[in-house]
Amino acid sequence: MEIIEKIRLLDAWIAEEKEYKERALLVAAKTLLLEQAKRIEQAHGELDGRMWSPENWSK
């Protein structure tokens, strides 16, 4: 399941949930998922940058 699908699913659950504690937990899960996605994207960018660095081409 893609991250976007997970976020949409969490959004649907948040909209349906009536209890404050449950809703807060779902919002926290969504926040965590978004932060993880951001860090994964940053790590991919860093890896790409290191692989294409001219300093490493001669190694």
N, CA, C and O atoms as a CHARMM CRD file, in Angstrom:
* protein
*
  236
    1    1 MET  N      0.85000  -1.18000   0.00000 PROA 1      0.00000
    2    1 MET  CA     0.00000   0.00000   0.00000 PROA 1      0.00000
    3    1 MET  C      0.89500   1.24300   0.00000 PROA 1      0.00000
    4    1 MET  O      1.78900   1.37700   0.83500 PROA 1      0.00000
    5    2 GLU  N      0.64500   2.12500  -0.92600 PROA 2      0.00000
    6    2 GLU  CA     1.42200   3.35200  -1.04500 PROA 2      0.00000
    7    2 GLU  C      1.12700   4.29900   0.11300 PROA 2      0.00000
    8    2 GLU  O      0.08000   4.20600   0.75400 PROA 2      0.00000
    9    3 ILE  N      2.05300   5.20100   0.37000 PROA 3      0.00000
   10    3 ILE  CA     1.89300   6.16100   1.46300 PROA 3      0.00000
   11    3 ILE  C      0.65700   7.02600   1.25300 PROA 3      0.00000
   12    3 ILE  O     -0.06700   7.31400   2.20600 PROA 3      0.00000
   13    4 ILE  N      0.41400   7.43800   0.02800 PROA 4      0.00000
   14    4 ILE  CA    -0.75300   8.28500  -0.25400 PROA 4      0.00000
   15    4 ILE  C     -2.04100   7.53900   0.07500 PROA 4      0.00000
   16    4 ILE  O     -2.98000   8.12400   0.61600 PROA 4      0.00000
   17    5 GLU  N     -2.08500   6.25800  -0.24800 PROA 5      0.00000
   18    5 GLU  CA    -3.26700   5.45300   0.07400 PROA 5      0.00000
   19    5 GLU  C     -3.46000   5.34900   1.58600 PROA 5      0.00000
   20    5 GLU  O     -4.58500   5.41100   2.08400 PROA 5      0.00000
   21    6 LYS  N     -2.35700   5.19200   2.30500 PROA 6      0.00000
   22    6 LYS  CA    -2.43200   5.11200   3.76300 PROA 6      0.00000
   23    6 LYS  C     -2.93100   6.42500   4.36100 PROA 6      0.00000
   24    6 LYS  O     -3.73000   6.42400   5.29700 PROA 6      0.00000
   25    7 ILE  N     -2.45800   7.53500   3.81800 PROA 7      0.00000
   26    7 ILE  CA    -2.89400   8.84200   4.31100 PROA 7      0.00000
   27    7 ILE  C     -4.37900   9.04100   4.04300 PROA 7      0.00000
   28    7 ILE  O     -5.10200   9.54500   4.90300 PROA 7      0.00000
   29    8 ARG  N     -4.83600   8.65500   2.86700 PROA 8      0.00000
   30    8 ARG  CA    -6.26800   8.77000   2.55300 PROA 8      0.00000
   31    8 ARG  C     -7.10700   7.90600   3.48600 PROA 8      0.00000
   32    8 ARG  O     -8.17800   8.31500   3.93500 PROA 8      0.00000
   33    9 LEU  N     -6.61400   6.72100   3.76700 PROA 9      0.00000
   34    9 LEU  CA    -7.32000   5.83300   4.68200 PROA 9      0.00000
   35    9 LEU  C     -7.38900   6.44200   6.08300 PROA 9      0.00000
   36    9 LEU  O     -8.44100   6.42500   6.72300 PROA 9      0.00000
   37   10 LEU  N     -6.27100   6.97700   6.55100 PROA 10     0.00000
   38   10 LEU  CA    -6.26200   7.64200   7.85700 PROA 10     0.00000
   39   10 LEU  C     -7.20600   8.84100   7.86900 PROA 10     0.00000
   40   10 LEU  O     -7.92400   9.05100   8.84700 PROA 10     0.00000
   41   11 ASP  N     -7.21100   9.62200   6.80200 PROA 11     0.00000
   42   11 ASP  CA    -8.12700  10.76700   6.71800 PROA 11     0.00000
   43   11 ASP  C     -9.58400  10.32200   6.83300 PROA 11     0.00000
   44   11 ASP  O    -10.38600  10.97000   7.50500 PROA 11     0.00000
   45   12 ALA  N     -9.91600   9.22300   6.18000 PROA 12     0.00000
   46   12 ALA  CA   -11.28800   8.70400   6.25200 PROA 12     0.00000
   47   12 ALA  C    -11.61900   8.27000   7.67400 PROA 12     0.00000
   48   12 ALA  O    -12.70800   8.55100   8.17300 PROA 12     0.00000
   49   13 TRP  N    -10.69300   7.59400   8.32000 PROA 13     0.00000
   50   13 TRP  CA   -10.92900   7.15800   9.69700 PROA 13     0.00000
   51   13 TRP  C    -11.06400   8.35300  10.63300 PROA 13     0.00000
   52   13 TRP  O    -11.90700   8.35400  11.53000 PROA 13     0.00000
   53   14 ILE  N    -10.22700   9.37400  10.42100 PROA 14     0.00000
   54   14 ILE  CA   -10.29500  10.57800  11.25300 PROA 14     0.00000
   55   14 ILE  C    -11.65200  11.24600  11.09900 PROA 14     0.00000
   56   14 ILE  O    -12.25200  11.67400  12.08600 PROA 14     0.00000
   57   15 ALA  N    -12.13500  11.33600   9.87700 PROA 15     0.00000
   58   15 ALA  CA   -13.42700  11.98200   9.61900 PROA 15     0.00000
   59   15 ALA  C    -14.58300  11.20600  10.25500 PROA 15     0.00000
   60   15 ALA  O    -15.56800  11.80700  10.68600 PROA 15     0.00000
   61   16 GLU  N    -14.47000   9.89100  10.31500 PROA 16     0.00000
   62   16 GLU  CA   -15.54300   9.05800  10.85800 PROA 16     0.00000
   63   16 GLU  C    -15.52300   8.95900  12.38100 PROA 16     0.00000
   64   16 GLU  O    -16.55800   8.73000  13.00700 PROA 16     0.00000
   65   17 GLU  N    -14.35200   9.13200  12.96900 PROA 17     0.00000
   66   17 GLU  CA   -14.19200   8.88700  14.40300 PROA 17     0.00000
   67   17 GLU  C    -14.88100   9.95500  15.24600 PROA 17     0.00000
   68   17 GLU  O    -14.76400  11.15000  14.97400 PROA 17     0.00000
   69   18 LYS  N    -15.59800   9.50800  16.26900 PROA 18     0.00000
   70   18 LYS  CA   -16.32300  10.42200  17.15700 PROA 18     0.00000
   71   18 LYS  C    -15.55700  10.69600  18.45800 PROA 18     0.00000
   72   18 LYS  O    -15.64800  11.78300  19.02900 PROA 18     0.00000
   73   19 GLU  N    -14.81000   9.70100  18.90800 PROA 19     0.00000
   74   19 GLU  CA   -14.09100   9.82500  20.17800 PROA 19     0.00000
   75   19 GLU  C    -12.82000  10.65900  20.00100 PROA 19     0.00000
   76   19 GLU  O    -12.04600  10.44800  19.06700 PROA 19     0.00000
   77   20 TYR  N    -12.62400  11.61000  20.92000 PROA 20     0.00000
   78   20 TYR  CA   -11.47200  12.51200  20.83500 PROA 20     0.00000
   79   20 TYR  C    -10.14900  11.74100  20.90800 PROA 20     0.00000
   80   20 TYR  O     -9.24900  11.98100  20.10400 PROA 20     0.00000
   81   21 LYS  N    -10.02800  10.82000  21.86700 PROA 21     0.00000
   82   21 LYS  CA    -8.76300  10.09400  22.04700 PROA 21     0.00000
   83   21 LYS  C     -8.40700   9.27200  20.81100 PROA 21     0.00000
   84   21 LYS  O     -7.25200   9.24200  20.38700 PROA 21     0.00000
   85   22 GLU  N     -9.38500   8.62000  20.25000 PROA 22     0.00000
   86   22 GLU  CA    -9.14000   7.82300  19.04600 PROA 22     0.00000
   87   22 GLU  C     -8.75200   8.71800  17.87200 PROA 22     0.00000
   88   22 GLU  O     -7.86000   8.38800  17.09100 PROA 22     0.00000
   89   23 ARG  N     -9.42600   9.83400  17.76600 PROA 23     0.00000
   90   23 ARG  CA    -9.12900  10.77800  16.68600 PROA 23     0.00000
   91   23 ARG  C     -7.71900  11.35200  16.83600 PROA 23     0.00000
   92   23 ARG  O     -6.98300  11.48400  15.85900 PROA 23     0.00000
   93   24 ALA  N     -7.35700  11.69100  18.07800 PROA 24     0.00000
   94   24 ALA  CA    -6.01300  12.21200  18.34000 PROA 24     0.00000
   95   24 ALA  C     -4.95100  11.18200  17.97800 PROA 24     0.00000
   96   24 ALA  O     -3.90300  11.53000  17.43500 PROA 24     0.00000
   97   25 LEU  N     -5.21900   9.92000  18.27800 PROA 25     0.00000
   98   25 LEU  CA    -4.27900   8.85400  17.93400 PROA 25     0.00000
   99   25 LEU  C     -4.12000   8.73200  16.42200 PROA 25     0.00000
  100   25 LEU  O     -3.00600   8.57300  15.92300 PROA 25     0.00000
  101   26 LEU  N     -5.22300   8.80600  15.70000 PROA 26     0.00000
  102   26 LEU  CA    -5.16600   8.71900  14.23900 PROA 26     0.00000
  103   26 LEU  C     -4.42500   9.91100  13.63500 PROA 26     0.00000
  104   26 LEU  O     -3.66100   9.75400  12.68300 PROA 26     0.00000
  105   27 VAL  N     -4.65200  11.10100  14.18800 PROA 27     0.00000
  106   27 VAL  CA    -3.94600  12.29300  13.70500 PROA 27     0.00000
  107   27 VAL  C     -2.44600  12.14800  13.96900 PROA 27     0.00000
  108   27 VAL  O     -1.63100  12.50700  13.11900 PROA 27     0.00000
  109   28 ALA  N     -2.07800  11.62500  15.13900 PROA 28     0.00000
  110   28 ALA  CA    -0.66200  11.40300  15.45000 PROA 28     0.00000
  111   28 ALA  C     -0.05200  10.37400  14.50000 PROA 28     0.00000
  112   28 ALA  O      1.08800  10.53300  14.06400 PROA 28     0.00000
  113   29 ALA  N     -0.79800   9.33100  14.18000 PROA 29     0.00000
  114   29 ALA  CA    -0.30800   8.31900  13.23500 PROA 29     0.00000
  115   29 ALA  C     -0.08600   8.93100  11.85400 PROA 29     0.00000
  116   29 ALA  O      0.89600   8.62300  11.17900 PROA 29     0.00000
  117   30 LYS  N     -1.00200   9.79500  11.44500 PROA 30     0.00000
  118   30 LYS  CA    -0.86300  10.46500  10.14500 PROA 30     0.00000
  119   30 LYS  C      0.37000  11.36700  10.14100 PROA 30     0.00000
  120   30 LYS  O      1.12700  11.39100   9.17000 PROA 30     0.00000
  121   31 THR  N      0.56500  12.10800  11.22900 PROA 31     0.00000
  122   31 THR  CA     1.73400  12.98500  11.34300 PROA 31     0.00000
  123   31 THR  C      3.02200  12.17400  11.26500 PROA 31     0.00000
  124   31 THR  O      3.96800  12.56600  10.58200 PROA 31     0.00000
  125   32 LEU  N      3.05600  11.04700  11.96100 PROA 32     0.00000
  126   32 LEU  CA     4.22500  10.17100  11.93500 PROA 32     0.00000
  127   32 LEU  C      4.48000   9.63200  10.53400 PROA 32     0.00000
  128   32 LEU  O      5.62100   9.60800  10.07200 PROA 32     0.00000
  129   33 LEU  N      3.43600   9.20600   9.86800 PROA 33     0.00000
  130   33 LEU  CA     3.56000   8.68000   8.50800 PROA 33     0.00000
  131   33 LEU  C      4.10600   9.74100   7.55000 PROA 33     0.00000
  132   33 LEU  O      4.96600   9.44800   6.72000 PROA 33     0.00000
  133   34 LEU  N      3.60800  10.96100   7.66700 PROA 34     0.00000
  134   34 LEU  CA     4.09500  12.04600   6.80900 PROA 34     0.00000
  135   34 LEU  C      5.56100  12.35700   7.08800 PROA 34     0.00000
  136   34 LEU  O      6.32900  12.61000   6.16000 PROA 34     0.00000
  137   35 GLU  N      5.95400  12.34100   8.36000 PROA 35     0.00000
  138   35 GLU  CA     7.35000  12.60000   8.72000 PROA 35     0.00000
  139   35 GLU  C      8.25900  11.49200   8.19000 PROA 35     0.00000
  140   35 GLU  O      9.34700  11.76900   7.68600 PROA 35     0.00000
  141   36 GLN  N      7.82200  10.25700   8.30100 PROA 36     0.00000
  142   36 GLN  CA     8.61200   9.14800   7.76700 PROA 36     0.00000
  143   36 GLN  C      8.76300   9.25600   6.25800 PROA 36     0.00000
  144   36 GLN  O      9.84300   9.00600   5.72100 PROA 36     0.00000
  145   37 ALA  N      7.70100   9.62200   5.57800 PROA 37     0.00000
  146   37 ALA  CA     7.76000   9.77400   4.12200 PROA 37     0.00000
  147   37 ALA  C      8.75400  10.86600   3.74000 PROA 37     0.00000
  148   37 ALA  O      9.50800  10.72300   2.77700 PROA 37     0.00000
  149   38 LYS  N      8.74800  11.96000   4.50300 PROA 38     0.00000
  150   38 LYS  CA     9.67500  13.05900   4.23000 PROA 38     0.00000
  151   38 LYS  C     11.11900  12.60400   4.42700 PROA 38     0.00000
  152   38 LYS  O     11.98900  12.91400   3.61300 PROA 38     0.00000
  153   39 ARG  N     11.36800  11.87100   5.50300 PROA 39     0.00000
  154   39 ARG  CA    12.73200  11.40500   5.77600 PROA 39     0.00000
  155   39 ARG  C     13.20600  10.38100   4.74200 PROA 39     0.00000
  156   39 ARG  O     14.37700  10.37700   4.36300 PROA 39     0.00000
  157   40 ILE  N     12.31300   9.52800   4.29400 PROA 40     0.00000
  158   40 ILE  CA    12.67100   8.56400   3.24800 PROA 40     0.00000
  159   40 ILE  C     13.04700   9.30400   1.96900 PROA 40     0.00000
  160   40 ILE  O     14.03600   8.96300   1.31900 PROA 40     0.00000
  161   41 GLU  N     12.26500  10.31000   1.60900 PROA 41     0.00000
  162   41 GLU  CA    12.55600  11.10700   0.41000 PROA 41     0.00000
  163   41 GLU  C     13.90600  11.81700   0.53800 PROA 41     0.00000
  164   41 GLU  O     14.67500  11.87400  -0.42200 PROA 41     0.00000
  165   42 GLN  N     14.19000  12.35600   1.72500 PROA 42     0.00000
  166   42 GLN  CA    15.47100  13.02000   1.95000 PROA 42     0.00000
  167   42 GLN  C     16.63000  12.02900   1.84300 PROA 42     0.00000
  168   42 GLN  O     17.67700  12.35000   1.28000 PROA 42     0.00000
  169   43 ALA  N     16.44000  10.83100   2.38000 PROA 43     0.00000
  170   43 ALA  CA    17.49000   9.81200   2.31100 PROA 43     0.00000
  171   43 ALA  C     17.74500   9.38900   0.86400 PROA 43     0.00000
  172   43 ALA  O     18.89200   9.17500   0.47100 PROA 43     0.00000
  173   44 HSD  N     16.68200   9.27000   0.07700 PROA 44     0.00000
  174   44 HSD  CA    16.85000   8.94400  -1.34900 PROA 44     0.00000
  175   44 HSD  C     17.63300  10.05200  -2.05200 PROA 44     0.00000
  176   44 HSD  O     18.52100   9.77700  -2.85800 PROA 44     0.00000
  177   45 GLY  N     17.30200  11.29300  -1.74600 PROA 45     0.00000
  178   45 GLY  CA    18.01100  12.41800  -2.35200 PROA 45     0.00000
  179   45 GLY  C     19.47400  12.43900  -1.96000 PROA 45     0.00000
  180   45 GLY  O     20.34000  12.70800  -2.79200 PROA 45     0.00000
  181   46 GLU  N     19.75500  12.15600  -0.69100 PROA 46     0.00000
  182   46 GLU  CA    21.14000  12.12500  -0.23100 PROA 46     0.00000
  183   46 GLU  C     21.91000  11.00100  -0.91500 PROA 46     0.00000
  184   46 GLU  O     23.05700  11.18600  -1.32400 PROA 46     0.00000
  185   47 LEU  N     21.28600   9.85100  -1.03700 PROA 47     0.00000
  186   47 LEU  CA    21.93100   8.72000  -1.70100 PROA 47     0.00000
  187   47 LEU  C     22.22000   9.04400  -3.16500 PROA 47     0.00000
  188   47 LEU  O     23.31000   8.75900  -3.66100 PROA 47     0.00000
  189   48 ASP  N     21.25800   9.63200  -3.84800 PROA 48     0.00000
  190   48 ASP  CA    21.47100  10.02700  -5.24200 PROA 48     0.00000
  191   48 ASP  C     22.61100  11.02900  -5.35200 PROA 48     0.00000
  192   48 ASP  O     23.44800  10.93300  -6.24900 PROA 48     0.00000
  193   49 GLY  N     22.63800  11.98400  -4.44100 PROA 49     0.00000
  194   49 GLY  CA    23.69500  12.99000  -4.45800 PROA 49     0.00000
  195   49 GLY  C     25.06600  12.38600  -4.24100 PROA 49     0.00000
  196   49 GLY  O     26.03200  12.78200  -4.89400 PROA 49     0.00000
  197   50 ARG  N     25.16000  11.43900  -3.33700 PROA 50     0.00000
  198   50 ARG  CA    26.45200  10.79900  -3.07100 PROA 50     0.00000
  199   50 ARG  C     26.89400   9.91800  -4.24300 PROA 50     0.00000
  200   50 ARG  O     28.08200   9.85200  -4.55900 PROA 50     0.00000
  201   51 MET  N     25.94600   9.24800  -4.88000 PROA 51     0.00000
  202   51 MET  CA    26.30600   8.37400  -5.99800 PROA 51     0.00000
  203   51 MET  C     26.77100   9.17600  -7.20400 PROA 51     0.00000
  204   51 MET  O     27.61300   8.70200  -7.96600 PROA 51     0.00000
  205   52 TRP  N     26.24500  10.37200  -7.39300 PROA 52     0.00000
  206   52 TRP  CA    26.59300  11.16200  -8.56000 PROA 52     0.00000
  207   52 TRP  C     27.66100  12.20800  -8.27100 PROA 52     0.00000
  208   52 TRP  O     27.91300  13.08600  -9.09600 PROA 52     0.00000
  209   53 SER  N     28.28100  12.11800  -7.11600 PROA 53     0.00000
  210   53 SER  CA    29.33700  13.06200  -6.76700 PROA 53     0.00000
  211   53 SER  C     30.59800  12.76600  -7.58200 PROA 53     0.00000
  212   53 SER  O     31.08300  11.63500  -7.57000 PROA 53     0.00000
  213   54 PRO  N     31.13200  13.76100  -8.28800 PROA 54     0.00000
  214   54 PRO  CA    32.35300  13.53800  -9.08300 PROA 54     0.00000
  215   54 PRO  C     33.53100  13.05600  -8.24300 PROA 54     0.00000
  216   54 PRO  O     34.42800  12.39000  -8.76100 PROA 54     0.00000
  217   55 GLU  N     33.54000  13.38400  -6.95100 PROA 55     0.00000
  218   55 GLU  CA    34.62500  12.93600  -6.08100 PROA 55     0.00000
  219   55 GLU  C     34.67900  11.41200  -5.99600 PROA 55     0.00000
  220   55 GLU  O     35.75400  10.84000  -5.81400 PROA 55     0.00000
  221   56 ASN  N     33.54600  10.76200  -6.12400 PROA 56     0.00000
  222   56 ASN  CA    33.48600   9.30500  -5.97500 PROA 56     0.00000
  223   56 ASN  C     33.63100   8.55300  -7.29600 PROA 56     0.00000
  224   56 ASN  O     33.68700   7.32300  -7.29100 PROA 56     0.00000
  225   57 TRP  N     33.69300   9.23900  -8.39600 PROA 57     0.00000
  226   57 TRP  CA    33.74400   8.57500  -9.69000 PROA 57     0.00000
  227   57 TRP  C     35.05800   7.82500  -9.91300 PROA 57     0.00000
  228   57 TRP  O     35.07500   6.82200 -10.62600 PROA 57     0.00000
  229   58 SER  N     36.13400   8.28200  -9.33000 PROA 58     0.00000
  230   58 SER  CA    37.43100   7.64600  -9.54500 PROA 58     0.00000
  231   58 SER  C     37.66900   6.48100  -8.59000 PROA 58     0.00000
  232   58 SER  O     38.67000   5.77400  -8.70900 PROA 58     0.00000
  233   59 LYS  N     36.76300   6.28100  -7.65300 PROA 59     0.00000
  234   59 LYS  CA    36.95500   5.20600  -6.66800 PROA 59     0.00000
  235   59 LYS  C     36.45600   3.88900  -7.18800 PROA 59     0.00000
  236   59 LYS  O     36.54000   2.87800  -6.49000 PROA 59     0.00000
